[in-house]
């Protein structure tokens, strides 16, 4: 597997071959890739941390607490929790909604990758039955142009196939300029995984045989690939069009947490109960090796002594564990990670040791809610862009009749809102006349205003009137009321 920096260097080398020969200026450099060395190194670090391969983890003395992946996983869960979105309208909308729902099946995973690497690309492409989708992590593509707002308008995507001892690579160039969208496909073959090799025909690879070497689409409003960017400040390269990982501001804290976690593990390991026994009191096997008593080497430890007369037959090693101090230190580091990633205290740290007052709980949850809301807004914009791209391609490839569509989104806000308490308060407001019954039904039954008012009218029509109730009472007690 090639690294992000190796992929960038290969693409730049090819750019030099293709463009450098046709212009008098200096060869294509890193500036043409729209990504700095600092960002290349950072993206590789973030990937290593997410996949538990950080430089400080050796799984002998230092172990990973998996905190980077845990932060990304939790944020992705909160962002997509009870997310409701769909497409309505014409037959075109029904077609788009069906394909869109298929894409959303793994949306939580896609959001998690975006949180880890700083962003992902969603790239739809048409097939006979509808659409397939490429989801490309930030360490798997090379941006080479962006507009004044920092939106990526040009990028190179790579694909590699190993077949019959040969390595086939495909570079897919996407660029958008003044309403014209251009896609160029180039194939290469090599005997080694290390390089691109020499150009070859797309038809040499079955999966690429149907691709056109070059295609242009005019009259589009934006690129037909979607870059879902994490909406956080980039503290690695403020001028980069690429996003930053959600844990980019606490890389060193995560390292210290891993070190502290490893110290805690060593405390448990080094503090295990053991019995020190001098070698001359242990039985000797026929082979000349010492034989431990009934238990195993984990409990008994042999001491190399000649004379055991001046010492106890066995000495028990049973130190007092200092795990409490180590846990306190680890919890402090975990709270720092939570703060720097916008999570509420207690998400990673021990929930019993945090949030002593109602105000602290509210402030902590508010921070998490704000972080998640920003991610949801960015995801919503990316999904709207995705459906726009699908609509353009559906028209171009005549996948469905033309027509309009409307997108809807509903995001869960239970992070900050206690649903039971809110419903109890709304019932009280309804009884006091502050909230109408039909408003209550709209909120908790998901009904429209017309449906809610009709339901209430039907209930009231079936309920007995005050006069009827008085008549029932008179008959029951044999009186006239």
C-alpha angles and dihedrals in degrees: 000000000000121000126242091253092051091051092050091049092050092051092047090049090053091047088056091052094048103036105019093067092055101052138054096223125094117291121276110283140183091287088068090058092059089224128098130221088248091057093045091054092044094051090051091049092049091050092050091050093048092050092046093250099115114156093248096051114094099154089230106072100359122044130186122247088199090235097146093054091042092056092049093046094050094047091049090051093050093045095052097035107133091341110175120194135150147153124245137178131061130017086272088059091051090052092048092046092054093052092041092055090054091054092049093059091089100027093123091058091048092051090049091055090048091052091050100046102026097255148357135218123233110203119180121199128183125248130176095272099038130287142342122196133219113206108196123191120225091254092057104062139049121225114208105172139031136176127242091273092057095254113145110243100170133037144157120228123195135209128181131195125188112207135154091357091302129109117225118195128189125197115199113196117200122186134168124197131159095341095313119114117198128192122188124185121199127178129203135183129207140171089222133057090221100073142033093241122197129334117269138175119278088229090068088077115057094214091055099040093099096052122105117231089228135009132176127198119191131197098037123140099213142000116296092230119076124222111201101200124192105244097229132111113270105234092179099057116358091192096053121113088214122090127240127242117260088243096045092109095055107039093126092046089055088051091052090047090054090050092049091046089052091051089053091051090049090050090057093043097044093043097056117130112266139168119222110212125181114240095239092064095053123092118254121224124221087259090061094249122126118257119219121219124260095301126057143266091274091069102032122054121190119227120206101232130139102206123035098179094101096049138058119274090243130007120205118222106206111145124184110259118237093202093126092064092045091049091050090052092047092049091053090053092047090052089053089052090049092050094048093048095045096248126140118257111265095038092106102359127070105288091208091064098054144057101037096173136042091244092054090050092049094048092047093050091045090057091052092045092052092050093049093045091055091050091048092052091051091047091049091053090048092050092049088052090049093054090047089055091048090050093052092048092046089057094044094050095034093237095151139001114281118259146128127278139193126210125210131194133190120181128197115244100183090117090080101017123074100215096199093051092045092052092048090052092048091052090052090049090050092052090049091051094247093113123041119231092238090053089052092051092048091054100044104025097042092234128148119245091259093049093048094049092046091051092050091048090052092050092048091048091055095045117091117252124240090257091053091050090052089050091052090050093050093051093047095053097033095242137114096247 
